[in-house]
Amino acid sequence: MNKNCLEGMCCPECKSEGPFLIGVTCMMLMYDAGSDDYGDTDWGAESYCRCKACDHDGMVTNFKIDNQKKKKKVESTNE
């Protein structure tokens, strides 16, 4: 069970707990010759996410276990 950066996440397709490719933004110290250092990275619910195990992709929010449970509950109510 993930207990750090990926806490509460799993792939909605294969149920893998990662790793995931996630689109992030970060602050970089840039020079004409390139970058030297980087700062904190940031990503959120709307960031791109892809499971390394099965290549299922979507947004981070789709990989949140709580959101998967809510979606499943709504789908079963609509049946």
N, C-alpha and C positions, 0 to 999 in steps of 0.2 A: 504494500500500500504506500502510495506517495505521501511524503510528509514534509516536503519542502516546496520548491518552486512549482511543482506539478500537483500539489495537494488538491484532491477533489476532482481530478481529471482522469479520464480513460477514453479510449477510442470508442465511439458509438457503434462502430462496425464490428471490430474484432475483440473489443474489450481489453486491448493492451493498455498498460499504464505508461507507455512511452518506450523509447524517447519519441518526441514529436519535433517536427520542423515548425518553428513559429516565426512569423514575420515580426521583427522588433525594430524599434527606433533607438538610436543611441547618440550621445554627444561624442564627437571625435575632435581631437586636436589636430588640425590639418595644416600642412605646410605645402609649399609648391611642389616639393618632392614626394609628397604623400602624407600618410598619417603616422603619428608617433605613439599615441596613447588613446585609449577610449575610456569613457566614463560609464555611468550606469546605463543599463538597457531598460527599455520600457515596452510593455505589450499589454493588451487588454482584451476584453470580451470580443471586440470586432476584428482582432488580428487574425491573419491567415494561419491555419494550423493543418499539418499533414502528419499522419501516423507513419512512422518508419517501418512498422511491421506489415501493414497491408496497403499503404498509400491512400487510404481514405482521407479526404480533405474537406475542409469547411472553415468555419470560424471557431475561435477558442471557445465561445459560448456553447457550441455544439458538443464540445468535448468535456464539458462540465457535467459531472455525474448527477447533480441536483436537477439540472435542466433536462437531462435525458429521462429522469424519473417523471418530471412534470409532463413532458411530451408524451410519454407512454401512458400516463394516467388520462390525459386529454384524449388520446387516440382510442383507449379502451372505453371511455365514456361515450364517444361518438359512434361506436359500433352498434 
